[in-house]
Amino acid sequence: MSQDPEQSDPPAGGLAEELIPVLRRRLGLEGADPAPSEGTILDFAAEVSSPEPHVSKTQLVQLVTFVLGDEHYALPIEQVYEILRVGPITRVPRAPRAIRGLMNVRGRLLPVVETRMLLDMEPAKIDKDTRVVTVRVRSRNLGLLVDRVGYVAKVPVDAILPAPSEVIGRRAEVVRGFTTDAAGLTAVFDLERAFDSDWSTR
C-alpha cells in the first residue's frame, strides 16, 4: 500500500522538495503557474473539472512537525518556506542571544535562530539529522535550528487546545496550543509571540 505523502517523512537530503513545495502549491501559496501538461483533451477536461461541492463541518490545519530533544513541536505549513541541511553558520558579534549566526543560502544571508534557547534548553549539537526550517515572519526570513524534522500532520483546528493555566515561563509565551497524535503531545509554536518577546533578543 502506498504511503500518503501528506503523512510521510520529508526527504533526508537538502530541501524537502518532495513535500513542502507540493503542499504549499496545493494550498495556493505559490504564485508560479504550473507548466502545461501533455495528454488528451479529455485528460485536460478531467483535470480542470470542478468536483462536487462539499461542505466540511471541520476546518483542518496542516502542521509541519519538528523535534527538540524529546519534545515535539509544530508550525502551520503556511509559515514554512523550506527545509535546509545545516551549512556553515557564521557568528555575528553583538547579535541577539538567540541568534546562532548567519547562513549563506543561495547568495542570501539567513539569520539562524537557536530555537532551543527560546525554550530554556541547551544549545543544539549539530549532527546529520539537524535541519534549518526557513520561516517568514512579518516579511522577514528566519531559519529555525531544529534537532529533526518530523512529518506533515493534518489536524482539526478545534483539536489544538490552549496551554493550561498551570504552564508558566517562556514555553507558555511561545506556544499557541497543544494537539495530540500517534507521536504523543505536540506543542504548536507561535512565531509572532516568540520573536516579539523581549527575552528573545537578550
C-alpha positions as CSV (number, residue, x, y, z in Angstrom):
1,M,0.0,0.0,0.0
2,S,1.4,3.4,-1.0
3,Q,2.1,5.9,1.8
4,D,0.2,9.1,1.9
5,P,2.7,11.9,1.0
6,E,1.0,14.2,3.5
7,Q,1.9,11.9,6.3
8,S,5.4,10.8,5.1
9,D,8.7,12.0,6.5
10,P,10.5,14.7,4.5
11,P,13.3,13.5,2.2
12,A,16.6,13.1,4.0
13,G,18.6,15.3,1.7
14,G,18.7,19.0,1.3
15,L,15.5,20.8,0.5
16,A,12.3,19.0,1.2
17,E,11.4,19.2,-2.4
18,E,9.0,16.3,-2.4
19,L,6.9,17.5,0.4
20,I,6.8,21.2,1.5
21,P,6.7,22.7,-2.0
22,V,4.0,20.3,-3.2
23,L,1.8,21.0,-0.2
24,R,2.4,24.8,-0.5
25,R,1.2,24.7,-4.1
26,R,-1.8,22.6,-3.1
27,L,-2.7,25.3,-0.6
28,G,-2.3,28.0,-3.2
29,L,0.8,29.5,-1.5
30,E,2.9,29.6,-4.7
31,G,2.5,32.2,-7.4
32,A,4.0,30.4,-10.3
33,D,1.7,28.7,-12.8
34,P,2.4,25.0,-13.4
35,A,3.9,24.0,-16.8
36,P,1.3,22.8,-19.4
37,S,0.8,19.1,-19.1
38,E,0.7,16.7,-22.0
39,G,-2.4,14.5,-22.7
40,T,-5.7,14.3,-24.5
41,I,-8.4,16.9,-24.4
42,L,-10.4,14.6,-22.2
43,D,-7.5,14.4,-19.8
44,F,-7.3,18.1,-19.6
45,A,-11.1,18.4,-19.1
46,A,-10.9,15.9,-16.3
47,E,-8.1,17.9,-14.6
48,V,-10.0,21.2,-14.6
49,S,-13.4,19.9,-13.8
50,S,-14.7,21.2,-10.5
51,P,-15.5,18.4,-8.0
52,E,-18.9,18.2,-6.4
53,P,-19.2,20.9,-3.8
54,H,-18.6,19.5,-0.3
55,V,-19.2,21.4,2.9
56,S,-16.9,20.3,5.7
57,K,-18.0,20.9,9.2
58,T,-14.5,20.6,10.5
59,Q,-11.8,23.1,9.4
60,L,-8.4,21.4,9.1
61,V,-4.9,22.8,9.5
62,Q,-1.6,21.3,8.2
63,L,1.3,21.3,10.7
64,V,5.0,20.7,9.9
65,T,6.3,19.0,13.0
66,F,9.9,19.0,14.4
67,V,11.7,17.7,17.4
68,L,13.8,19.5,20.1
69,G,15.3,16.9,22.5
70,D,12.4,14.6,23.5
71,E,9.8,17.2,22.8
72,H,7.6,17.6,19.7
73,Y,6.7,21.0,18.2
74,A,4.8,22.1,15.1
75,L,4.3,25.1,12.8
76,P,1.4,25.8,10.4
77,I,2.6,25.0,6.9
78,E,1.7,28.5,5.7
79,Q,4.7,29.8,7.8
80,V,7.2,27.2,6.5
81,Y,9.1,28.1,3.3
82,E,11.6,25.3,3.0
83,I,13.7,22.9,5.0
84,L,17.5,23.0,4.6
85,R,20.5,21.0,5.7
86,V,22.7,23.0,8.0
87,G,25.5,24.8,6.2
88,P,28.4,26.8,7.7
89,I,27.0,29.3,10.3
90,T,29.0,32.4,11.0
91,R,28.5,34.0,14.4
92,V,27.8,37.8,14.5
93,P,29.2,40.0,17.3
94,R,26.6,41.6,19.4
95,A,23.7,39.7,17.8
96,P,20.7,38.8,20.0
97,R,21.5,35.9,22.3
98,A,19.1,33.6,20.4
99,I,20.8,34.1,17.1
100,R,23.2,31.3,16.3
101,G,24.6,33.2,13.3
102,L,24.2,33.7,9.6
103,M,24.0,31.0,6.9
104,N,24.5,31.7,3.2
105,V,21.5,30.3,1.3
106,R,21.9,30.7,-2.5
107,G,23.7,34.0,-2.1
108,R,21.4,35.5,0.6
109,L,22.2,35.7,4.3
110,L,19.7,33.9,6.6
111,P,19.7,34.6,10.3
112,V,19.6,31.2,12.1
113,V,17.7,31.2,15.4
114,E,18.8,28.9,18.2
115,T,15.3,27.5,18.8
116,R,16.3,25.6,21.9
117,M,17.3,28.8,23.6
118,L,13.8,30.2,23.2
119,L,12.7,27.3,25.3
120,D,15.3,27.5,28.0
121,M,17.1,24.4,26.6
122,E,20.8,23.8,25.9
123,P,22.1,24.9,22.5
124,A,21.8,22.4,19.7
125,K,24.6,19.9,18.9
126,I,24.5,19.8,15.1
127,D,24.5,16.3,13.6
128,K,23.3,14.6,10.4
129,D,19.6,15.0,11.4
130,T,19.8,18.7,12.3
131,R,17.8,20.9,10.0
132,V,17.1,24.6,9.4
133,V,13.4,25.3,9.0
134,T,13.0,28.5,7.0
135,V,10.1,30.6,8.1
136,R,8.7,34.0,7.2
137,V,7.6,36.3,10.0
138,R,6.4,39.9,9.2
139,S,8.1,39.9,5.8
140,R,11.4,38.7,7.4
141,N,13.0,35.3,6.6
142,L,14.5,33.4,9.5
143,G,15.9,29.9,10.0
144,L,14.9,27.8,13.0
145,L,17.6,25.4,14.0
146,V,15.8,22.1,15.0
147,D,17.1,18.7,16.0
148,R,15.0,16.8,13.5
149,V,12.1,17.5,11.1
150,G,9.1,15.1,11.6
151,Y,6.2,14.9,9.2
152,V,3.2,16.9,8.0
153,A,0.0,16.3,10.0
154,K,-3.5,17.4,9.1
155,V,-5.5,18.1,12.3
156,P,-8.8,19.8,13.1
157,V,-8.4,23.4,14.2
158,D,-10.5,22.7,17.3
159,A,-8.1,19.9,18.2
160,I,-5.4,22.5,19.1
161,L,-6.1,23.2,22.7
162,P,-4.8,26.3,24.6
163,A,-1.9,25.8,27.0
164,P,-3.2,25.1,30.6
165,S,-3.0,28.0,33.0
166,E,-0.5,26.0,35.1
167,V,2.0,26.3,32.3
168,I,4.3,29.2,33.0
169,G,7.5,30.6,31.8
170,R,9.0,31.0,28.3
171,R,7.4,27.9,26.9
172,A,3.9,29.3,27.6
173,E,4.9,32.5,25.7
174,V,5.9,30.8,22.5
175,V,3.3,28.1,22.4
176,R,-0.1,28.7,20.8
177,G,-1.6,25.4,22.0
178,F,-1.2,21.7,22.1
179,T,-2.5,18.8,20.0
180,T,-2.1,15.0,20.2
181,D,-1.5,12.3,17.6
182,A,0.3,9.0,17.4
183,A,3.6,10.6,18.3
184,G,2.1,12.0,21.6
185,L,1.7,15.6,22.7
186,T,2.8,18.3,20.2
187,A,3.1,22.0,21.0
188,V,2.1,24.4,18.2
189,F,4.8,27.1,18.0
190,D,3.7,30.8,17.9
191,L,6.3,32.6,15.9
192,E,4.8,36.1,16.4
193,R,4.8,35.8,20.2
194,A,8.2,34.2,20.2
195,F,10.0,37.0,18.4
196,D,8.0,39.8,19.9
197,S,9.1,38.8,23.4
198,D,11.9,41.0,25.0
199,W,13.8,37.9,26.2
200,S,14.2,36.6,22.7
201,T,16.6,39.5,22.0
202,R,18.7,39.3,25.1
